Amino acid sequence: MAPEQARSAGGVDFRADVYSLGATFYHAVTGRLPFDARTPQEMLLKHATATPPPPHEVCPGLVDRGVSGLILRMMARDPADRFDSYPDLIQHLTDVAAGAAGTVDLAGEKTPHPT
């Protein structure tokens, strides 16, 4: 559940779906959930207040920094920090899938791969 859904039912838009897709991608590429919790309430609280560990740090050498940055941006707590539209998200997914030079940081800016 996206943080804004946990806080209030009002003001939720497509970016909640982007968050959920990011959490699904996180699980798919790391093999673990973005947050550990003992109860559903604790899990909701973590989604609303915490940032998950970067996937490339959870699976060093297995998850590309570009993929990691894309997922973390999709899972940004503030909806305004996520992608502005589905076409914007699709373009970034395409760039990462194509191995476009650089990584995607949380602001969506491409930075060169370290060599």
N, C-alpha and C positions, 0 to 999 in steps of 0.2 A: 504494500500500500504506500502510495506517495505521501510524503510528509504533510502536504496541504490537505489530503484526505483525512489524515489522522487528526488534524487540528480543527477542520470545519468542512461541512459538506458544500458550502458556498464557494464560488470562485474557482472551482476545479475545471480545467480544460484539457485539451489533448496532451499537454505536457505531463499529466499524471500517467497517461499511457506510455509516454516516452520513458518515464522513471521506471515503470513496471517492466518494460522491455529491457532496460538497462540492468535491472536486478536479475532478470532471466539470463541475459548474456553473461553477467558476472558468474552466476552459478554454472552455466555451460562451460565457460573457459577455465574456471578455477576448480570446479568440482565441489565447491562449498558455498554456503549462503553468504551474503555480504556481511551479516551480523550473527553473532552467537547470542542466544538468549534462553533463559530457563522458562519463561512464560510468554504467552502472546502479548501481554501488556508491556513487558520488557522489550520485546521485539518491536512493537509500535513506537515505543519511546526512542529506541536506537535509530529507527528509520527517520524519525522526526528531528533528532538532535545530533546525530553522529555522521561521520564520513567513513565509509568502509575502507579497509586497507587497499591500496592500489593492487589491481590484479597482477601486475608484473612483479610485485614484491611477494605476493602470495605464491606465485609459481615462477620464480626467477628462471630465466632462460627459456621458458615455454610460452610466455605471453608477451607479445610485442608491446612496447611503450605506446604506440599509436592506438592499438586496441584498448589498452588500459586507460588512456586519456579519454577516448571516446566513451567508454563505459562510465567512467567517473563523471563526465559531463552529463550524460544521460541521467545519472543518479544524483545530480546536484540537489541539495535540499531546497534551494530557492528556485521555483519554476522559471524565473527570469534568467537564470544561469544555464538553463537547458537550451535545446535547439529551438529556434524561432518558428520553425514550420517543419512539416514532414519532408518537403523537398530538400530543405537544408540538412536534415538528418540523413536522408537517403544519399545526398551528395557526399557527406562525410563517411558514411558506411562504404560507399563505392570507392572513395579515395583510399581508405584503409585496406579494403579488400584487394585493391589493385596494387597495393604496396607502394602507394605514392610516397615520394621522398618526404621525410619529416614525420613528426608525430603531432597529434592533436592534443593541445593542453586544455585545461578546464575552461578557458575563454574561447576555445574553438580556433585558436591561432595555430598555424603550422609552424613548427620549429624544426631545424635540421636534425637528422639522426646524429647522435654522437658517433664519431669514427675512431 
